[in-house]
Amino acid sequence: MPRKLEAHHFEALGTNCSLFAVGLPTGRLLEGEFWVRRIGARLTRFSPDSELSRFNASPGRWTEISPELESLLGESLHAFDMSSGLVNVAVLPSLQAVGYTRPMAERQPIATELRARPVPPLRDVLAVRPGAARLEPGAGIDLGGIAKGWMADRLRDWLGPNALANLGGDLSARGMGPVGDGWPVGLGGATVVLRDQGAATSSVRRRRWSAEHHHLIDPRTGLPARTGLEEVSVVAANGVEAEVVAKTALLVGPEVAPAYCAAHALAWWLSP
């Protein structure tokens, strides 16, 4: 007899989230929501009391950090290397410069004068060792989509052998899904089936507050990205890898993105 599919939907991290699992009690999914809220509160840049904000406010010295933040900073350094520097979490000063200082749901960002200032290479401003990290003065970290992909991967594993986590479009799936042929999800205008894989979409169509201002910073300029692509969706080995590949592909633009995706993604969709 097929086991029951359980689903739980909630709003967190400034977006819509969903957890699905086969053969688990609903309470287990609710515990997953509580975990998202706890970790999200520690990793947000919008609260001055969060662990990430305290780290950003302590430049120039080694600071003790939690295992979760240590893992994410390490993942961010890997993403920087994997993307040849295009996925760079040291974009906080640039985000603040273009007016993105509060959550979109709380208040529309105020567009400011655009001033080009390239983002410094992440490995020049961030160092991580077991239990501690150091940030150079003048730098600031925004974990953004990498945090959502990282959290989706951990939720998927925590929920068991047949589960799917969707945190605002950063997806991570494990197992064969509700009917045994994988987890069907909408991606890039099509329905795809995930089996022990992740998926993500990087877009400049959302979180936009003027014709020139949106949340995706091109670290080469320090300005909102304008590359000839507006949205990229990919399927990759896991959620955080999908997030990194999608963002890199969008930033390299339409001429290079197909070759990059062919080398790093299992499937992809590009939208100019």
C-alpha positions as CSV (number, residue, x, y, z in Angstrom):
1,M,0.0,0.0,0.0
2,P,1.5,3.4,-1.0
3,R,2.5,5.6,1.9
4,K,0.8,8.9,2.4
5,L,2.4,12.1,1.0
6,E,2.5,14.9,3.6
7,A,2.9,18.6,2.7
8,H,3.5,21.7,4.7
9,H,3.5,25.3,3.4
10,F,4.7,28.4,5.2
11,E,6.3,31.8,4.6
12,A,9.8,32.4,5.9
13,L,13.1,33.9,4.7
14,G,11.0,36.5,2.9
15,T,9.6,34.0,0.5
16,N,7.2,31.0,0.2
17,C,8.4,27.7,1.4
18,S,7.1,24.1,1.1
19,L,8.2,20.8,2.6
20,F,7.0,17.4,1.3
21,A,7.7,13.9,2.6
22,V,6.4,10.4,2.1
23,G,5.5,8.4,5.2
24,L,6.3,11.1,7.7
25,P,3.9,12.6,10.3
26,T,2.9,16.2,9.7
27,G,4.6,17.2,13.0
28,R,8.0,16.3,11.5
29,L,7.4,18.9,8.7
30,L,6.3,21.5,11.3
31,E,9.7,20.9,13.1
32,G,11.3,21.5,9.7
33,E,9.6,24.9,9.5
34,F,10.8,25.8,13.1
35,W,14.4,24.9,12.0
36,V,14.1,27.2,9.0
37,R,12.9,30.0,11.1
38,R,15.7,29.5,13.7
39,I,18.5,29.3,11.2
40,G,17.1,32.1,9.1
41,A,17.0,34.4,12.1
42,R,20.7,33.7,12.7
43,L,21.8,34.2,9.1
44,T,19.8,37.2,8.1
45,R,21.6,40.5,7.4
46,F,18.4,42.5,8.2
47,S,18.6,42.0,11.9
48,P,21.4,43.7,13.9
49,D,21.2,40.9,16.5
50,S,21.7,38.0,14.1
51,E,24.9,36.0,14.1
52,L,25.7,37.1,10.6
53,S,25.2,40.8,11.4
54,R,27.4,40.5,14.5
55,F,30.1,38.9,12.4
56,N,29.8,41.7,9.8
57,A,30.1,44.2,12.6
58,S,33.4,42.7,13.9
59,P,35.8,43.2,11.0
60,G,39.6,42.9,11.4
61,R,39.7,40.1,14.0
62,W,39.0,36.4,14.3
63,T,35.4,35.9,15.6
64,E,33.9,32.7,17.0
65,I,31.1,31.4,14.8
66,S,28.6,28.5,15.0
67,P,29.1,25.3,13.0
68,E,26.2,26.4,10.7
69,L,27.8,29.7,9.8
70,E,31.2,28.1,9.4
71,S,29.7,25.6,7.0
72,L,28.0,28.3,5.0
73,L,31.1,30.5,4.8
74,G,33.1,27.5,3.6
75,E,30.4,26.8,1.0
76,S,30.6,30.4,-0.1
77,L,34.3,30.2,-0.6
78,H,33.8,27.1,-2.7
79,A,31.1,28.9,-4.7
80,F,33.5,31.7,-5.3
81,D,36.0,29.3,-6.7
82,M,33.5,27.3,-8.7
83,S,32.2,30.4,-10.4
84,S,35.6,32.1,-11.1
85,G,34.6,34.8,-8.7
86,L,31.1,35.6,-10.0
87,V,29.3,34.2,-7.0
88,N,30.7,36.5,-4.3
89,V,28.8,36.8,-1.0
90,A,30.9,40.0,-0.1
91,V,28.3,42.0,-2.0
92,L,26.6,43.6,1.1
93,P,28.1,47.1,0.6
94,S,26.9,47.1,-3.0
95,L,23.4,46.0,-2.0
96,Q,23.2,48.7,0.6
97,A,24.5,51.2,-1.9
98,V,21.6,50.5,-4.3
99,G,19.1,50.8,-1.5
100,Y,18.4,47.2,-0.5
101,T,18.7,47.8,3.2
102,R,15.4,46.2,4.4
103,P,13.3,43.2,3.4
104,M,11.2,43.8,0.3
105,A,8.0,42.8,2.2
106,E,8.8,45.4,4.9
107,R,9.5,48.5,2.8
108,Q,10.2,49.2,-0.9
109,P,13.9,49.9,-1.2
110,I,14.8,53.4,-2.1
111,A,16.8,53.8,-5.3
112,T,20.0,55.7,-4.8
113,E,22.7,57.0,-7.2
114,L,24.5,54.1,-8.9
115,R,28.2,54.2,-8.3
116,A,30.4,51.5,-9.8
117,R,32.6,49.9,-7.3
118,P,33.7,46.3,-8.0
119,V,33.3,43.8,-5.2
120,P,36.7,42.6,-3.8
121,P,37.5,39.0,-4.3
122,L,36.0,36.9,-1.5
123,R,39.3,35.2,-0.6
124,D,40.9,38.6,-0.1
125,V,38.4,39.6,2.5
126,L,37.2,36.4,4.2
127,A,39.2,33.7,6.0
128,V,37.6,30.7,7.8
129,R,39.2,28.2,10.2
130,P,37.5,25.7,12.5
131,G,35.1,27.6,14.8
132,A,36.1,31.1,13.7
133,A,36.2,33.4,10.8
134,R,37.8,36.8,9.9
135,L,36.4,39.6,7.7
136,E,38.5,42.5,6.4
137,P,37.4,46.0,7.4
138,G,35.1,47.5,4.8
139,A,33.7,44.2,3.7
140,G,30.3,42.7,4.4
141,I,28.6,39.4,3.8
142,D,25.1,38.6,2.4
143,L,24.5,34.9,2.2
144,G,21.4,35.2,0.1
145,G,20.5,32.3,-2.2
146,I,23.5,30.2,-1.1
147,A,21.9,30.0,2.4
148,K,18.6,28.9,0.9
149,G,20.2,26.1,-1.2
150,W,22.3,25.0,1.8
151,M,19.2,24.9,4.1
152,A,17.2,23.0,1.5
153,D,19.9,20.3,1.2
154,R,20.0,19.8,5.0
155,L,16.2,19.7,5.3
156,R,16.0,17.1,2.6
157,D,18.4,14.8,4.4
158,W,16.8,15.5,7.8
159,L,13.3,14.7,6.5
160,G,14.4,11.2,5.5
161,P,14.8,9.0,2.4
162,N,11.9,10.4,0.4
163,A,11.4,14.1,0.7
164,L,11.5,17.5,-1.1
165,A,12.4,20.9,0.4
166,N,11.5,24.1,-1.6
167,L,12.7,27.3,0.0
168,G,11.6,30.1,-2.3
169,G,12.6,28.2,-5.5
170,D,15.7,26.6,-4.1
171,L,14.8,23.0,-4.2
172,S,16.4,19.8,-3.0
173,A,14.9,16.4,-3.4
174,R,15.7,12.9,-2.1
175,G,14.2,9.6,-3.1
176,M,11.7,8.5,-5.6
177,G,8.8,10.8,-4.8
178,P,5.2,10.1,-4.0
179,V,4.5,7.6,-6.8
180,G,7.9,6.1,-7.4
181,D,9.2,8.0,-10.4
182,G,10.8,11.1,-8.7
183,W,9.6,14.5,-7.5
184,P,7.8,16.5,-10.2
185,V,8.5,20.2,-10.0
186,G,7.9,23.2,-12.3
187,L,11.1,24.7,-13.6
188,G,11.9,27.0,-16.5
189,G,8.3,26.7,-17.8
190,A,8.4,22.9,-17.8
191,T,7.8,20.0,-15.4
192,V,10.9,18.1,-14.4
193,V,11.4,15.1,-12.2
194,L,14.1,15.3,-9.5
195,R,15.7,12.2,-8.0
196,D,18.4,12.9,-5.4
197,Q,19.0,16.2,-7.1
198,G,18.6,20.0,-6.6
199,A,17.2,22.8,-8.7
200,A,17.3,26.6,-8.5
201,T,16.3,29.7,-10.5
202,S,18.3,32.9,-10.6
203,S,16.4,35.9,-11.8
204,V,16.5,39.7,-12.1
205,R,12.7,39.8,-12.6
206,R,11.9,39.6,-8.9
207,R,13.1,41.8,-6.1
208,R,13.3,44.7,-8.4
209,W,12.4,48.2,-7.4
210,S,13.1,50.4,-10.4
211,A,14.2,49.9,-14.0
212,E,17.8,49.9,-13.0
213,H,17.7,48.4,-9.5
214,H,17.4,44.8,-8.5
215,H,19.0,42.5,-6.0
216,L,21.4,40.5,-8.2
217,I,24.8,42.3,-8.0
218,D,27.5,41.7,-10.7
219,P,30.7,41.7,-8.6
220,R,32.7,42.8,-11.6
221,T,31.0,46.2,-11.4
222,G,29.3,46.3,-8.0
223,L,26.1,47.2,-9.8
224,P,22.8,45.3,-10.5
225,A,23.6,42.8,-13.3
226,R,22.7,43.5,-16.9
227,T,24.0,40.6,-18.9
228,G,21.4,39.9,-21.6
229,L,19.8,37.2,-19.5
230,E,16.9,37.8,-17.1
231,E,16.4,34.3,-15.7
232,V,18.2,31.0,-15.5
233,S,16.9,27.7,-14.1
234,V,19.1,24.6,-13.6
235,V,19.0,21.1,-12.2
236,A,22.2,20.0,-10.5
237,A,23.5,17.4,-8.0
238,N,22.1,19.3,-5.0
239,G,20.4,22.6,-4.0
240,V,23.4,24.7,-3.2
241,E,25.2,23.7,-6.4
242,A,22.1,24.4,-8.5
243,E,22.0,27.9,-6.9
244,V,25.6,28.6,-7.7
245,V,25.4,27.3,-11.3
246,A,22.2,29.3,-12.0
247,K,23.6,32.5,-10.7
248,T,26.9,32.1,-12.5
249,A,25.1,31.3,-15.8
250,L,23.0,34.4,-15.5
251,L,26.1,36.6,-14.8
252,V,28.2,35.3,-17.7
253,G,25.4,36.1,-20.1
254,P,23.8,34.4,-23.2
255,E,27.0,33.7,-25.1
256,V,28.8,31.7,-22.4
257,A,25.9,30.4,-20.3
258,P,25.0,27.4,-22.5
259,A,28.6,26.0,-22.4
260,Y,28.9,26.7,-18.7
261,C,25.6,24.9,-18.0
262,A,26.6,22.0,-20.2
263,A,29.7,21.6,-18.1
264,H,28.1,22.0,-14.6
265,A,24.3,21.3,-14.8
266,L,22.2,18.3,-15.5
267,A,19.5,20.4,-17.2
268,W,19.0,24.1,-17.7
269,W,16.7,26.8,-19.2
270,L,17.8,30.3,-20.2
271,S,15.5,33.3,-20.6
272,P,16.6,36.6,-22.2
